[in-house]
Amino acid sequence: MDLAKGLEFRAVVVMACDEGVLPLDERVTDAADEAELDDIYETERRLLYVACTRAREHLLLSGVSPASEYLADFAGD
């Protein structure tokens, strides 16, 4: 997702939007303090947003249940 910044594609697939993968459990458990944990969550959320907004026409998000909490950001009210 880091490499997608500034690029645009007709179609984008973001895979493994699973709980424990997005954000990655290892990064979360290795956080030294609350501030670092907040930074990890924000960075991961921002990267997903950047990846998703690179799609001009089609976007596919995939994963298994339970899904990442970040996918709720894409759900309508």
All heavy atoms as a GROMACS GRO file, in nm:
protein
  593
    1MET      N    1   0.082  -0.119   0.000
    1MET     CA    2   0.000   0.000   0.000
    1MET      C    3   0.086   0.125   0.000
    1MET      O    4   0.044   0.227  -0.053
    1MET     CB    5  -0.094  -0.001   0.120
    1MET     CG    6  -0.203  -0.107   0.111
    1MET     SD    7  -0.333  -0.100   0.236
    1MET     CE    8  -0.250  -0.158   0.380
    2ASP      N    9   0.206   0.117   0.057
    2ASP     CA   10   0.296   0.232   0.058
    2ASP      C   11   0.332   0.277  -0.083
    2ASP      O   12   0.345   0.396  -0.109
    2ASP     CB   13   0.426   0.200   0.132
    2ASP     CG   14   0.409   0.198   0.281
    2ASP    OD1   15   0.345   0.290   0.334
    2ASP    OD2   16   0.461   0.105   0.346
    3LEU      N   17   0.347   0.183  -0.174
    3LEU     CA   18   0.392   0.215  -0.309
    3LEU      C   19   0.283   0.275  -0.396
    3LEU      O   20   0.311   0.323  -0.506
    3LEU     CB   21   0.447   0.089  -0.376
    3LEU     CG   22   0.566   0.024  -0.304
    3LEU    CD1   23   0.605  -0.105  -0.373
    3LEU    CD2   24   0.683   0.120  -0.297
    4ALA      N   25   0.159   0.275  -0.351
    4ALA     CA   26   0.048   0.325  -0.433
    4ALA      C   27   0.033   0.476  -0.429
    4ALA      O   28  -0.036   0.533  -0.513
    4ALA     CB   29  -0.083   0.260  -0.387
    5LYS      N   30   0.097   0.542  -0.336
    5LYS     CA   31   0.083   0.688  -0.324
    5LYS      C   32   0.119   0.757  -0.454
    5LYS      O   33   0.222   0.730  -0.514
    5LYS     CB   34   0.171   0.741  -0.211
    5LYS     CG   35   0.121   0.706  -0.074
    5LYS     CD   36   0.210   0.766   0.033
    5LYS     CE   37   0.158   0.729   0.170
    5LYS     NZ   38   0.242   0.782   0.276
    6GLY      N   39   0.032   0.846  -0.498
    6GLY     CA   40   0.056   0.923  -0.618
    6GLY      C   41   0.021   0.852  -0.747
    6GLY      O   42   0.031   0.911  -0.854
    7LEU      N   43  -0.018   0.726  -0.740
    7LEU     CA   44  -0.052   0.650  -0.860
    7LEU      C   45  -0.204   0.636  -0.871
    7LEU      O   46  -0.276   0.658  -0.774
    7LEU     CB   47   0.012   0.512  -0.856
    7LEU     CG   48   0.164   0.509  -0.846
    7LEU    CD1   49   0.213   0.366  -0.832
    7LEU    CD2   50   0.225   0.575  -0.968
    8GLU      N   51  -0.249   0.597  -0.989
    8GLU     CA   52  -0.392   0.575  -1.012
    8GLU      C   53  -0.406   0.454  -1.103
    8GLU      O   54  -0.328   0.436  -1.196
    8GLU     CB   55  -0.452   0.699  -1.078
    8GLU     CG   56  -0.601   0.698  -1.083
    8GLU     CD   57  -0.655   0.828  -1.137
    8GLU    OE1   58  -0.654   0.845  -1.261
    8GLU    OE2   59  -0.699   0.912  -1.057
    9PHE      N   60  -0.508   0.371  -1.076
    9PHE     CA   61  -0.529   0.250  -1.152
    9PHE      C   62  -0.677   0.237  -1.187
    9PHE      O   63  -0.763   0.285  -1.114
    9PHE     CB   64  -0.486   0.126  -1.072
    9PHE     CG   65  -0.344   0.132  -1.026
    9PHE    CD1   66  -0.313   0.182  -0.900
    9PHE    CD2   67  -0.241   0.092  -1.109
    9PHE    CE1   68  -0.182   0.189  -0.857
    9PHE    CE2   69  -0.109   0.099  -1.067
    9PHE     CZ   70  -0.079   0.147  -0.941
   10ARG      N   71  -0.704   0.169  -1.296
   10ARG     CA   72  -0.844   0.145  -1.335
   10ARG      C   73  -0.913   0.059  -1.231
   10ARG      O   74  -1.028   0.084  -1.195
   10ARG     CB   75  -0.847   0.076  -1.472
   10ARG     CG   76  -0.985   0.055  -1.523
   10ARG     CD   77  -0.983   0.008  -1.669
   10ARG     NE   78  -1.117  -0.032  -1.704
   10ARG     CZ   79  -1.156  -0.158  -1.719
   10ARG    NH1   80  -1.069  -0.256  -1.707
   10ARG    NH2   81  -1.280  -0.185  -1.748
   11ALA      N   82  -0.844  -0.043  -1.181
   11ALA     CA   83  -0.900  -0.133  -1.080
   11ALA      C   84  -0.796  -0.159  -0.972
   11ALA      O   85  -0.678  -0.167  -1.001
   11ALA     CB   86  -0.943  -0.264  -1.144
   12VAL      N   87  -0.843  -0.171  -0.849
   12VAL     CA   88  -0.755  -0.200  -0.736
   12VAL      C   89  -0.818  -0.311  -0.653
   12VAL      O   90  -0.939  -0.310  -0.629
   12VAL     CB   91  -0.735  -0.074  -0.647
   12VAL    CG1   92  -0.662  -0.107  -0.518
   12VAL    CG2   93  -0.661   0.034  -0.724
   13VAL      N   94  -0.736  -0.406  -0.611
   13VAL     CA   95  -0.778  -0.512  -0.520
   13VAL      C   96  -0.693  -0.499  -0.394
   13VAL      O   97  -0.570  -0.496  -0.402
   13VAL     CB   98  -0.759  -0.652  -0.581
   13VAL    CG1   99  -0.795  -0.759  -0.481
   13VAL    CG2  100  -0.841  -0.666  -0.708
   14VAL      N  101  -0.758  -0.488  -0.280
   14VAL     CA  102  -0.689  -0.485  -0.152
   14VAL      C  103  -0.727  -0.615  -0.081
   14VAL      O  104  -0.843  -0.636  -0.047
   14VAL     CB  105  -0.729  -0.362  -0.067
   14VAL    CG1  106  -0.652  -0.363   0.065
   14VAL    CG2  107  -0.703  -0.233  -0.143
   15MET      N  108  -0.628  -0.701  -0.063
   15MET     CA  109  -0.653  -0.834  -0.008
   15MET      C  110  -0.614  -0.841   0.139
   15MET      O  111  -0.538  -0.760   0.187
   15MET     CB  112  -0.574  -0.937  -0.088
   15MET     CG  113  -0.615  -0.941  -0.234
   15MET     SD  114  -0.512  -1.038  -0.343
   15MET     CE  115  -0.465  -1.178  -0.250
   16ALA      N  116  -0.670  -0.941   0.206
   16ALA     CA  117  -0.637  -0.972   0.346
   16ALA      C  118  -0.677  -0.860   0.440
   16ALA      O  119  -0.601  -0.822   0.528
   16ALA     CB  120  -0.489  -1.008   0.360
   17CYS      N  121  -0.797  -0.809   0.421
   17CYS     CA  122  -0.850  -0.707   0.513
   17CYS      C  123  -0.913  -0.778   0.633
   17CYS      O  124  -1.031  -0.761   0.664
   17CYS     CB  125  -0.953  -0.621   0.441
   17CYS     SG  126  -0.885  -0.526   0.305
   18ASP      N  127  -0.833  -0.860   0.698
   18ASP     CA  128  -0.879  -0.943   0.809
   18ASP      C  129  -0.839  -0.880   0.942
   18ASP      O  130  -0.739  -0.808   0.949
   18ASP     CB  131  -0.815  -1.082   0.804
   18ASP     CG  132  -0.817  -1.147   0.668
   18ASP    OD1  133  -0.902  -1.111   0.585
   18ASP    OD2  134  -0.733  -1.235   0.645
   19GLU      N  135  -0.913  -0.914   1.044
   19GLU     CA  136  -0.873  -0.878   1.180
   19GLU      C  137  -0.740  -0.950   1.207
   19GLU      O  138  -0.724  -1.067   1.175
   19GLU     CB  139  -0.979  -0.925   1.279
   19GLU     CG  140  -0.951  -0.888   1.422
   19GLU     CD  141  -1.062  -0.936   1.512
   19GLU    OE1  142  -1.173  -0.881   1.503
   19GLU    OE2  143  -1.038  -1.031   1.589
   20GLY      N  144  -0.646  -0.880   1.262
   20GLY     CA  145  -0.515  -0.939   1.289
   20GLY      C  146  -0.415  -0.916   1.178
   20GLY      O  147  -0.295  -0.931   1.198
   21VAL      N  148  -0.464  -0.880   1.059
   21VAL     CA  149  -0.375  -0.850   0.947
   21VAL      C  150  -0.374  -0.700   0.921
   21VAL      O  151  -0.271  -0.642   0.890
   21VAL     CB  152  -0.418  -0.926   0.819
   21VAL    CG1  153  -0.332  -0.887   0.701
   21VAL    CG2  154  -0.414  -1.076   0.842
   22LEU      N  155  -0.488  -0.638   0.939
   22LEU     CA  156  -0.503  -0.494   0.917
   22LEU      C  157  -0.572  -0.432   1.036
   22LEU      O  158  -0.693  -0.440   1.046
   22LEU     CB  159  -0.584  -0.470   0.789
   22LEU     CG  160  -0.594  -0.327   0.741
   22LEU    CD1  161  -0.457  -0.275   0.700
   22LEU    CD2  162  -0.688  -0.316   0.626
   23PRO      N  163  -0.503  -0.376   1.131
   23PRO     CA  164  -0.358  -0.364   1.143
   23PRO      C  165  -0.295  -0.497   1.184
   23PRO      O  166  -0.360  -0.581   1.246
   23PRO     CB  167  -0.339  -0.259   1.251
   23PRO     CG  168  -0.458  -0.273   1.338
   23PRO     CD  169  -0.570  -0.313   1.246
   24LEU      N  170  -0.170  -0.512   1.154
   24LEU     CA  171  -0.097  -0.634   1.181
   24LEU      C  172  -0.079  -0.652   1.331
   24LEU      O  173  -0.029  -0.564   1.400
   24LEU     CB  174   0.038  -0.629   1.110
   24LEU     CG  175   0.118  -0.758   1.101
   24LEU    CD1  176   0.037  -0.863   1.025
   24LEU    CD2  177   0.250  -0.733   1.032
   25ASP      N  178  -0.122  -0.768   1.381
   25ASP     CA  179  -0.115  -0.797   1.525
   25ASP      C  180   0.024  -0.777   1.584
   25ASP      O  181   0.038  -0.724   1.693
   25ASP     CB  182  -0.161  -0.940   1.554
   25ASP     CG  183  -0.312  -0.952   1.566
   25ASP    OD1  184  -0.380  -0.848   1.581
   25ASP    OD2  185  -0.361  -1.067   1.562
   26GLU      N  186   0.128  -0.818   1.510
   26GLU     CA  187   0.264  -0.804   1.563
   26GLU      C  188   0.302  -0.659   1.588
   26GLU      O  189   0.368  -0.628   1.686
   26GLU     CB  190   0.368  -0.868   1.468
   26GLU     CG  191   0.363  -1.019   1.465
   26GLU     CD  192   0.271  -1.072   1.356
   26GLU    OE1  193   0.254  -1.005   1.252
   26GLU    OE2  194   0.215  -1.181   1.376
   27ARG      N  195   0.260  -0.570   1.498
   27ARG     CA  196   0.291  -0.428   1.518
   27ARG      C  197   0.218  -0.374   1.640
   27ARG      O  198   0.273  -0.296   1.716
   27ARG     CB  199   0.250  -0.346   1.395
   27ARG     CG  200   0.343  -0.369   1.278
   27ARG     CD  201   0.328  -0.264   1.172
   27ARG     NE  202   0.374  -0.135   1.221
   27ARG     CZ  203   0.328  -0.018   1.178
   27ARG    NH1  204   0.236  -0.014   1.085
   27ARG    NH2  205   0.373   0.094   1.226
   28VAL      N  206   0.093  -0.417   1.658
   28VAL     CA  207   0.014  -0.368   1.771
   28VAL      C  208   0.072  -0.417   1.903
   28VAL      O  209   0.086  -0.340   1.998
   28VAL     CB  210  -0.134  -0.412   1.754
   28VAL    CG1  211  -0.214  -0.383   1.880
   28VAL    CG2  212  -0.196  -0.344   1.633
   29THR      N  213   0.107  -0.545   1.911
   29THR     CA  214   0.159  -0.600   2.037
   29THR      C  215   0.299  -0.549   2.069
   29THR      O  216   0.338  -0.548   2.185
   29THR     CB  217   0.159  -0.754   2.036
   29THR    OG1  218   0.235  -0.802   1.925
   29THR    CG2  219   0.018  -0.809   2.029
   30ASP      N  220   0.374  -0.506   1.967
   30ASP     CA  221   0.508  -0.455   1.990
   30ASP      C  222   0.512  -0.306   2.025
   30ASP      O  223   0.619  -0.252   2.052
   30ASP     CB  224   0.597  -0.478   1.868
   30ASP     CG  225   0.632  -0.624   1.848
   30ASP    OD1  226   0.612  -0.704   1.942
   30ASP    OD2  227   0.677  -0.660   1.737
   31ALA      N  228   0.397  -0.241   2.027
   31ALA     CA  229   0.393  -0.097   2.058
   31ALA      C  230   0.443  -0.073   2.199
   31ALA      O  231   0.404  -0.142   2.294
   31ALA     CB  232   0.251  -0.044   2.042
   32ALA      N  233   0.532   0.024   2.212
   32ALA     CA  234   0.593   0.054   2.341
   32ALA      C  235   0.501   0.127   2.436
   32ALA      O  236   0.509   0.109   2.558
   32ALA     CB  237   0.721   0.134   2.320
   33ASP      N  238   0.412   0.211   2.382
   33ASP     CA  239   0.323   0.288   2.467
   33ASP      C  240   0.196   0.325   2.389
   33ASP      O  241   0.183   0.292   2.271
   33ASP     CB  242   0.391   0.412   2.522
   33ASP     CG  243   0.449   0.502   2.413
   33ASP    OD1  244   0.396   0.501   2.300
   33ASP    OD2  245   0.545   0.574   2.442
   34GLU      N  246   0.107   0.393   2.455
   34GLU     CA  247  -0.022   0.431   2.394
   34GLU      C  248  -0.004   0.523   2.274
   34GLU      O  249  -0.075   0.512   2.175
   34GLU     CB  250  -0.111   0.498   2.499
   34GLU     CG  251  -0.254   0.512   2.459
   34GLU     CD  252  -0.329   0.379   2.451
   34GLU    OE1  253  -0.294   0.287   2.524
   34GLU    OE2  254  -0.423   0.370   2.370
   35ALA      N  255   0.092   0.613   2.281
   35ALA     CA  256   0.116   0.706   2.170
   35ALA      C  257   0.162   0.631   2.046
   35ALA      O  258   0.116   0.658   1.934
   35ALA     CB  259   0.219   0.811   2.210
   36GLU      N  260   0.251   0.535   2.064
   36GLU     CA  261   0.298   0.456   1.950
   36GLU      C  262   0.185   0.370   1.894
   36GLU      O  263   0.172   0.355   1.773
   36GLU     CB  264   0.416   0.367   1.990
   36GLU     CG  265   0.473   0.291   1.872
   36GLU     CD  266   0.594   0.207   1.908
   36GLU    OE1  267   0.639   0.208   2.026
   36GLU    OE2  268   0.645   0.140   1.817
   37LEU      N  269   0.101   0.316   1.981
   37LEU     CA  270  -0.013   0.236   1.938
   37LEU      C  271  -0.109   0.321   1.855
   37LEU      O  272  -0.156   0.278   1.749
   37LEU     CB  273  -0.085   0.177   2.059
   37LEU     CG  274  -0.199   0.082   2.030
   37LEU    CD1  275  -0.153  -0.039   1.951
   37LEU    CD2  276  -0.263   0.038   2.161
   38ASP      N  277  -0.137   0.442   1.900
   38ASP     CA  278  -0.223   0.533   1.824
   38ASP      C  279  -0.163   0.564   1.687
   38ASP      O  280  -0.234   0.568   1.587
   38ASP     CB  281  -0.245   0.664   1.900
   38ASP     CG  282  -0.333   0.648   2.022
   38ASP    OD1  283  -0.403   0.545   2.033
   38ASP    OD2  284  -0.331   0.739   2.108
   39ASP      N  285  -0.032   0.582   1.682
   39ASP     CA  286   0.036   0.610   1.556
   39ASP      C  287   0.026   0.491   1.461
   39ASP      O  288   0.003   0.508   1.341
   39ASP     CB  289   0.183   0.644   1.583
   39ASP     CG  290   0.255   0.685   1.457
   39ASP    OD1  291   0.205   0.775   1.386
   39ASP    OD2  292   0.362   0.626   1.428
   40ILE      N  293   0.040   0.370   1.514
   40ILE     CA  294   0.027   0.250   1.432
   40ILE      C  295  -0.112   0.241   1.372
   40ILE      O  296  -0.129   0.218   1.252
   40ILE     CB  297   0.060   0.123   1.514
   40ILE    CG1  298   0.209   0.118   1.547
   40ILE    CG2  299   0.015  -0.003   1.442
   40ILE    CD1  300   0.247   0.016   1.652
   41TYR      N  301  -0.215   0.260   1.454
   41TYR     CA  302  -0.353   0.253   1.405
   41TYR      C  303  -0.379   0.359   1.297
   41TYR      O  304  -0.440   0.330   1.194
   41TYR     CB  305  -0.453   0.270   1.520
   41TYR     CG  306  -0.475   0.146   1.600
   41TYR    CD1  307  -0.457   0.147   1.738
   41TYR    CD2  308  -0.514   0.027   1.540
   41TYR    CE1  309  -0.478   0.032   1.813
   41TYR    CE2  310  -0.535  -0.087   1.614
   41TYR     CZ  311  -0.517  -0.084   1.751
   41TYR     OH  312  -0.538  -0.198   1.824
   42GLU      N  313  -0.334   0.481   1.320
   42GLU     CA  314  -0.356   0.587   1.223
   42GLU      C  315  -0.281   0.563   1.093
   42GLU      O  316  -0.334   0.586   0.984
   42GLU     CB  317  -0.317   0.724   1.281
   42GLU     CG  318  -0.426   0.786   1.362
   42GLU     CD  319  -0.557   0.797   1.284
   42GLU    OE1  320  -0.560   0.854   1.173
   42GLU    OE2  321  -0.658   0.746   1.336
   43THR      N  322  -0.157   0.516   1.103
   43THR     CA  323  -0.078   0.488   0.984
   43THR      C  324  -0.143   0.378   0.900
   43THR      O  325  -0.157   0.392   0.778
   43THR     CB  326   0.065   0.446   1.022
   43THR    OG1  327   0.127   0.554   1.092
   43THR    CG2  328   0.148   0.411   0.899
   44GLU      N  329  -0.185   0.270   0.964
   44GLU     CA  330  -0.249   0.160   0.893
   44GLU      C  331  -0.380   0.205   0.828
   44GLU      O  332  -0.410   0.169   0.715
   44GLU     CB  333  -0.274   0.043   0.988
   44GLU     CG  334  -0.148  -0.019   1.043
   44GLU     CD  335  -0.075  -0.104   0.941
   44GLU    OE1  336  -0.138  -0.186   0.874
   44GLU    OE2  337   0.048  -0.088   0.930
   45ARG      N  338  -0.459   0.283   0.900
   45ARG     CA  339  -0.585   0.332   0.845
   45ARG      C  340  -0.560   0.423   0.725
   45ARG      O  341  -0.628   0.416   0.623
   45ARG     CB  342  -0.662   0.408   0.954
   45ARG     CG  343  -0.802   0.450   0.913
   45ARG     CD  344  -0.873   0.523   1.026
   45ARG     NE  345  -0.876   0.453   1.151
   45ARG     CZ  346  -0.965   0.360   1.186
   45ARG    NH1  347  -1.059   0.327   1.100
   45ARG    NH2  348  -0.962   0.303   1.304
   46ARG      N  349  -0.461   0.508   0.734
   46ARG     CA  350  -0.426   0.599   0.625
   46ARG      C  351  -0.379   0.523   0.502
   46ARG      O  352  -0.415   0.556   0.389
   46ARG     CB  353  -0.318   0.697   0.672
   46ARG     CG  354  -0.322   0.830   0.605
   46ARG     CD  355  -0.229   0.927   0.672
   46ARG     NE  356  -0.230   0.895   0.814
   46ARG     CZ  357  -0.134   0.913   0.902
   46ARG    NH1  358  -0.029   0.969   0.872
   46ARG    NH2  359  -0.140   0.878   1.026
   47LEU      N  360  -0.297   0.420   0.523
   47LEU     CA  361  -0.249   0.339   0.411
   47LEU      C  362  -0.363   0.268   0.339
   47LEU      O  363  -0.366   0.261   0.216
   47LEU     CB  364  -0.146   0.237   0.459
   47LEU     CG  365  -0.009   0.291   0.493
   47LEU    CD1  366   0.077   0.182   0.556
   47LEU    CD2  367   0.059   0.348   0.370
   48LEU      N  368  -0.460   0.217   0.414
   48LEU     CA  369  -0.576   0.154   0.352
   48LEU      C  370  -0.653   0.257   0.271
   48LEU      O  371  -0.694   0.231   0.158
   48LEU     CB  372  -0.666   0.090   0.458
   48LEU     CG  373  -0.796   0.029   0.404
   48LEU    CD1  374  -0.767  -0.084   0.306
   48LEU    CD2  375  -0.882  -0.020   0.520
   49TYR      N  376  -0.672   0.375   0.326
   49TYR     CA  377  -0.743   0.480   0.255
   49TYR      C  378  -0.672   0.515   0.124
   49TYR      O  379  -0.734   0.526   0.019
   49TYR     CB  380  -0.757   0.604   0.344
   49TYR     CG  381  -0.819   0.722   0.273
   49TYR    CD1  382  -0.957   0.730   0.260
   49TYR    CD2  383  -0.740   0.822   0.217
   49TYR    CE1  384  -1.015   0.837   0.192
   49TYR    CE2  385  -0.798   0.928   0.149
   49TYR     CZ  386  -0.935   0.936   0.138
   49TYR     OH  387  -0.991   1.040   0.070
   50VAL      N  388  -0.540   0.531   0.130
   50VAL     CA  389  -0.463   0.564   0.010
   50VAL      C  390  -0.478   0.454  -0.094
   50VAL      O  391  -0.503   0.482  -0.211
   50VAL     CB  392  -0.314   0.588   0.044
   50VAL    CG1  393  -0.227   0.590  -0.081
   50VAL    CG2  394  -0.297   0.717   0.122
   51ALA      N  395  -0.465   0.329  -0.051
   51ALA     CA  396  -0.477   0.217  -0.145
   51ALA      C  397  -0.615   0.217  -0.211
   51ALA      O  398  -0.626   0.198  -0.332
   51ALA     CB  399  -0.452   0.085  -0.074
   52CYS      N  400  -0.718   0.239  -0.134
   52CYS     CA  401  -0.855   0.234  -0.187
   52CYS      C  402  -0.886   0.351  -0.280
   52CYS      O  403  -0.960   0.336  -0.377
   52CYS     CB  404  -0.956   0.231  -0.074
   52CYS     SG  405  -0.954   0.076   0.018
   53THR      N  406  -0.828   0.464  -0.255
   53THR     CA  407  -0.857   0.582  -0.337
   53THR      C  408  -0.773   0.587  -0.465
   53THR      O  409  -0.784   0.682  -0.542
   53THR     CB  410  -0.839   0.712  -0.257
   53THR    OG1  411  -0.706   0.718  -0.206
   53THR    CG2  412  -0.941   0.720  -0.145
   54ARG      N  413  -0.691   0.486  -0.490
   54ARG     CA  414  -0.615   0.479  -0.614
   54ARG      C  415  -0.699   0.422  -0.728
   54ARG      O  416  -0.663   0.432  -0.844
   54ARG     CB  417  -0.490   0.390  -0.600
   54ARG     CG  418  -0.392   0.433  -0.492
   54ARG     CD  419  -0.341   0.573  -0.507
   54ARG     NE  420  -0.427   0.664  -0.432
   54ARG     CZ  421  -0.429   0.795  -0.444
   54ARG    NH1  422  -0.350   0.856  -0.527
   54ARG    NH2  423  -0.510   0.870  -0.374
   55ALA      N  424  -0.815   0.363  -0.695
   55ALA     CA  425  -0.902   0.301  -0.796
   55ALA      C  426  -0.986   0.406  -0.866
   55ALA      O  427  -1.055   0.484  -0.800
   55ALA     CB  428  -0.992   0.198  -0.730
   56ARG      N  429  -0.981   0.408  -1.000
   56ARG     CA  430  -1.065   0.500  -1.076
   56ARG      C  431  -1.204   0.443  -1.097
   56ARG      O  432  -1.302   0.516  -1.091
   56ARG     CB  433  -1.002   0.529  -1.213
   56ARG     CG  434  -0.884   0.620  -1.210
   56ARG     CD  435  -0.845   0.666  -1.351
   56ARG     NE  436  -0.850   0.559  -1.448
   56ARG     CZ  437  -0.745   0.497  -1.500
   56ARG    NH1  438  -0.624   0.530  -1.461
   56ARG    NH2  439  -0.759   0.402  -1.589
   57GLU      N  440  -1.214   0.313  -1.130
   57GLU     CA  441  -1.342   0.254  -1.166
   57GLU      C  442  -1.388   0.141  -1.075
   57GLU      O  443  -1.506   0.129  -1.046
   57GLU     CB  444  -1.337   0.203  -1.310
   57GLU     CG  445  -1.313   0.314  -1.411
   57GLU     CD  446  -1.298   0.260  -1.552
   57GLU    OE1  447  -1.356   0.154  -1.584
   57GLU    OE2  448  -1.227   0.326  -1.632
   58HIS      N  449  -1.295   0.056  -1.034
   58HIS     CA  450  -1.333  -0.062  -0.958
   58HIS      C  451  -1.244  -0.079  -0.836
   58HIS      O  452  -1.122  -0.065  -0.845
   58HIS     CB  453  -1.321  -0.189  -1.044
   58HIS     CG  454  -1.400  -0.182  -1.171
   58HIS    ND1  455  -1.536  -0.199  -1.174
   58HIS    CD2  456  -1.361  -0.158  -1.298
   58HIS    CE1  457  -1.578  -0.187  -1.299
   58HIS    NE2  458  -1.474  -0.161  -1.376
   59LEU      N  459  -1.306  -0.115  -0.724
   59LEU     CA  460  -1.234  -0.145  -0.601
   59LEU      C  461  -1.291  -0.272  -0.542
   59LEU      O  462  -1.413  -0.285  -0.528
   59LEU     CB  463  -1.249  -0.030  -0.500
   59LEU     CG  464  -1.195  -0.056  -0.360
   59LEU    CD1  465  -1.044  -0.075  -0.363
   59LEU    CD2  466  -1.234   0.058  -0.267
   60LEU      N  467  -1.203  -0.366  -0.508
   60LEU     CA  468  -1.244  -0.490  -0.443
   60LEU      C  469  -1.164  -0.505  -0.315
   60LEU      O  470  -1.040  -0.502  -0.318
   60LEU     CB  471  -1.219  -0.611  -0.534
   60LEU     CG  472  -1.244  -0.747  -0.471
   60LEU    CD1  473  -1.393  -0.766  -0.442
   60LEU    CD2  474  -1.192  -0.857  -0.561
   61LEU      N  475  -1.234  -0.516  -0.205
   61LEU     CA  476  -1.171  -0.543  -0.075
   61LEU      C  477  -1.204  -0.687  -0.041
   61LEU      O  478  -1.319  -0.728  -0.051
   61LEU     CB  479  -1.226  -0.451   0.034
   61LEU     CG  480  -1.210  -0.302   0.011
   61LEU    CD1  481  -1.286  -0.223   0.116
   61LEU    CD2  482  -1.063  -0.264   0.013
   62SER      N  483  -1.103  -0.764   0.000
   62SER     CA  484  -1.129  -0.903   0.034
   62SER      C  485  -1.068  -0.937   0.169
   62SER      O  486  -0.975  -0.872   0.215
   62SER     CB  487  -1.075  -0.997  -0.073
   62SER     OG  488  -0.934  -1.005  -0.065
   63GLY      N  489  -1.125  -1.039   0.229
   63GLY     CA  490  -1.074  -1.087   0.357
   63GLY      C  491  -1.165  -1.196   0.409
   63GLY      O  492  -1.261  -1.235   0.343
   64VAL      N  493  -1.131  -1.247   0.524
   64VAL     CA  494  -1.212  -1.349   0.589
   64VAL      C  495  -1.268  -1.293   0.719
   64VAL      O  496  -1.219  -1.194   0.771
   64VAL     CB  497  -1.131  -1.478   0.616
   64VAL    CG1  498  -1.085  -1.542   0.486
   64VAL    CG2  499  -1.013  -1.452   0.706
   65SER      N  500  -1.368  -1.358   0.768
   65SER     CA  501  -1.430  -1.314   0.892
   65SER      C  502  -1.349  -1.367   1.010
   65SER      O  503  -1.304  -1.482   1.006
   65SER     CB  504  -1.573  -1.368   0.897
   65SER     OG  505  -1.642  -1.313   1.003
   66PRO      N  506  -1.325  -1.291   1.110
   66PRO     CA  507  -1.369  -1.153   1.129
   66PRO      C  508  -1.285  -1.056   1.047
   66PRO      O  509  -1.164  -1.069   1.037
   66PRO     CB  510  -1.351  -1.128   1.278
   66PRO     CG  511  -1.242  -1.222   1.320
   66PRO     CD  512  -1.254  -1.342   1.229
   67ALA      N  513  -1.353  -0.959   0.990
   67ALA     CA  514  -1.289  -0.858   0.906
   67ALA      C  515  -1.223  -0.751   0.992
   67ALA      O  516  -1.255  -0.734   1.110
   67ALA     CB  517  -1.392  -0.795   0.815
   68SER      N  518  -1.133  -0.678   0.930
   68SER     CA  519  -1.067  -0.566   0.997
   68SER      C  520  -1.170  -0.462   1.040
   68SER      O  521  -1.265  -0.433   0.968
   68SER     CB  522  -0.966  -0.501   0.902
   68SER     OG  523  -0.916  -0.381   0.956
   69GLU      N  524  -1.148  -0.405   1.155
   69GLU     CA  525  -1.236  -0.298   1.204
   69GLU      C  526  -1.236  -0.178   1.111
   69GLU      O  527  -1.329  -0.098   1.110
   69GLU     CB  528  -1.192  -0.255   1.344
   69GLU     CG  529  -1.052  -0.195   1.346
   69GLU     CD  530  -0.996  -0.173   1.484
   69GLU    OE1  531  -0.956  -0.271   1.547
   69GLU    OE2  532  -0.993  -0.056   1.528
   70TYR      N  533  -1.131  -0.164   1.030
   70TYR     CA  534  -1.121  -0.051   0.938
   70TYR      C  535  -1.226  -0.055   0.828
   70TYR      O  536  -1.258   0.047   0.770
   70TYR     CB  537  -0.983  -0.043   0.875
   70TYR     CG  538  -0.870  -0.016   0.972
   70TYR    CD1  539  -0.740  -0.037   0.935
   70TYR    CD2  540  -0.894   0.030   1.100
   70TYR    CE1  541  -0.636  -0.012   1.022
   70TYR    CE2  542  -0.791   0.056   1.188
   70TYR     CZ  543  -0.662   0.034   1.148
   70TYR     OH  544  -0.560   0.060   1.235
   71LEU      N  545  -1.277  -0.172   0.798
   71LEU     CA  546  -1.377  -0.182   0.691
   71LEU      C  547  -1.507  -0.113   0.730
   71LEU      O  548  -1.584  -0.074   0.642
   71LEU     CB  549  -1.401  -0.328   0.654
   71LEU     CG  550  -1.280  -0.400   0.594
   71LEU    CD1  551  -1.321  -0.538   0.546
   71LEU    CD2  552  -1.216  -0.321   0.482
   72ALA      N  553  -1.531  -0.094   0.856
   72ALA     CA  554  -1.650  -0.022   0.901
   72ALA      C  555  -1.648   0.122   0.851
   72ALA      O  556  -1.754   0.182   0.832
   72ALA     CB  557  -1.660  -0.025   1.053
   73ASP      N  558  -1.529   0.176   0.823
   73ASP     CA  559  -1.516   0.311   0.770
   73ASP      C  560  -1.582   0.323   0.632
   73ASP      O  561  -1.620   0.430   0.590
   73ASP     CB  562  -1.370   0.353   0.758
   73ASP     CG  563  -1.302   0.364   0.893
   73ASP    OD1  564  -1.371   0.371   0.996
   73ASP    OD2  565  -1.177   0.366   0.895
   74PHE      N  566  -1.592   0.210   0.562
   74PHE     CA  567  -1.648   0.209   0.427
   74PHE      C  568  -1.796   0.176   0.424
   74PHE      O  569  -1.860   0.187   0.322
   74PHE     CB  570  -1.572   0.108   0.339
   74PHE     CG  571  -1.430   0.145   0.318
   74PHE    CD1  572  -1.330   0.092   0.397
   74PHE    CD2  573  -1.395   0.234   0.217
   74PHE    CE1  574  -1.197   0.127   0.377
   74PHE    CE2  575  -1.262   0.269   0.197
   74PHE     CZ  576  -1.163   0.216   0.278
   75ALA      N  577  -1.850   0.134   0.536
   75ALA     CA  578  -1.991   0.096   0.543
   75ALA      C  579  -2.078   0.220   0.552
   75ALA      O  580  -2.042   0.318   0.618
   75ALA     CB  581  -2.017   0.007   0.664
   76GLY      N  582  -2.189   0.218   0.484
   76GLY     CA  583  -2.283   0.330   0.491
   76GLY      C  584  -2.366   0.323   0.618
   76GLY      O  585  -2.372   0.222   0.684
   77ASP      N  586  -2.426   0.433   0.653
   77ASP     CA  587  -2.509   0.438   0.774
   77ASP      C  588  -2.641   0.368   0.753
   77ASP      O  589  -2.709   0.372   0.663
   77ASP     CB  590  -2.534   0.583   0.815
   77ASP     CG  591  -2.405   0.647   0.865
   77ASP    OD1  592  -2.320   0.572   0.916
   77ASP    OD2  593  -2.390   0.769   0.853
   0.00000   0.00000   0.00000
